[in-house]
């Protein structure tokens, strides 16, 4: 199995495991026709805690979230899409300060496209470097696993002589 394949479920020899990078992004499991969610619903959809969601809003990673007449946060599908993107940025290892900067650029509008692109290109370079490092690490592990597999077979063969 390669790094690009999913690890959900057993690996079967000669099975075609879907490339998760080729699949469209998964959507949050949202109720049909609904576009207003409580913080607890968003926490359940995203796996983030309510504390983290409030912190994202406080530091400017999230735009101001709409409130109900009683003051409760009401997240929209657009907010959930943004949180999904923020999750992808987190997976890249992008520092929170850069994520906040990106969010600020988005709020400033179309005039910031070049700055946004440069920030994302820089992050992409970092991700590619990390992937190369992980591939090197994987090759070392594969060599060690092969070595120990060969050593085990040799030892078993010697015991039967």
Secondary structure in CASP SS format (residue, H / E / C, confidence):
PFRMAT SS
TARGET T0000
AUTHOR 0000-0000-0000
METHOD secondary structure of the structure
MODEL  1
X C 1.00
X C 1.00
X C 1.00
X C 1.00
X E 1.00
X C 1.00
X C 1.00
X C 1.00
X C 1.00
X C 1.00
X C 1.00
X C 1.00
X C 1.00
X C 1.00
X C 1.00
X C 1.00
X C 1.00
X C 1.00
X E 1.00
X C 1.00
X C 1.00
X C 1.00
X C 1.00
X C 1.00
X C 1.00
X C 1.00
X C 1.00
X C 1.00
X C 1.00
X C 1.00
X C 1.00
X C 1.00
X C 1.00
X C 1.00
X C 1.00
X C 1.00
X E 1.00
X C 1.00
X H 1.00
X H 1.00
X H 1.00
X H 1.00
X H 1.00
X H 1.00
X H 1.00
X H 1.00
X C 1.00
X C 1.00
X C 1.00
X H 1.00
X H 1.00
X H 1.00
X H 1.00
X H 1.00
X H 1.00
X H 1.00
X H 1.00
X H 1.00
X H 1.00
X C 1.00
X C 1.00
X C 1.00
X C 1.00
X C 1.00
X C 1.00
X E 1.00
X E 1.00
X C 1.00
X C 1.00
X C 1.00
X C 1.00
X C 1.00
X E 1.00
X E 1.00
X E 1.00
X C 1.00
X H 1.00
X H 1.00
X H 1.00
X H 1.00
X H 1.00
X H 1.00
X H 1.00
X H 1.00
X H 1.00
X H 1.00
X H 1.00
X H 1.00
X H 1.00
X H 1.00
X H 1.00
X H 1.00
X C 1.00
X C 1.00
X C 1.00
X H 1.00
X H 1.00
X H 1.00
X H 1.00
X H 1.00
X H 1.00
X H 1.00
X H 1.00
X H 1.00
X H 1.00
X H 1.00
X H 1.00
X H 1.00
X C 1.00
X H 1.00
X H 1.00
X H 1.00
X H 1.00
X H 1.00
X H 1.00
X H 1.00
X H 1.00
X H 1.00
X H 1.00
X H 1.00
X H 1.00
X H 1.00
X H 1.00
X H 1.00
X H 1.00
X H 1.00
X H 1.00
X H 1.00
X H 1.00
X H 1.00
X H 1.00
X H 1.00
X H 1.00
X H 1.00
X H 1.00
X H 1.00
X H 1.00
X H 1.00
X H 1.00
X H 1.00
X H 1.00
X H 1.00
X H 1.00
X H 1.00
X H 1.00
X H 1.00
X H 1.00
X H 1.00
X H 1.00
X H 1.00
X H 1.00
X H 1.00
X H 1.00
X H 1.00
X H 1.00
X H 1.00
X H 1.00
X H 1.00
X H 1.00
X C 1.00
X C 1.00
END
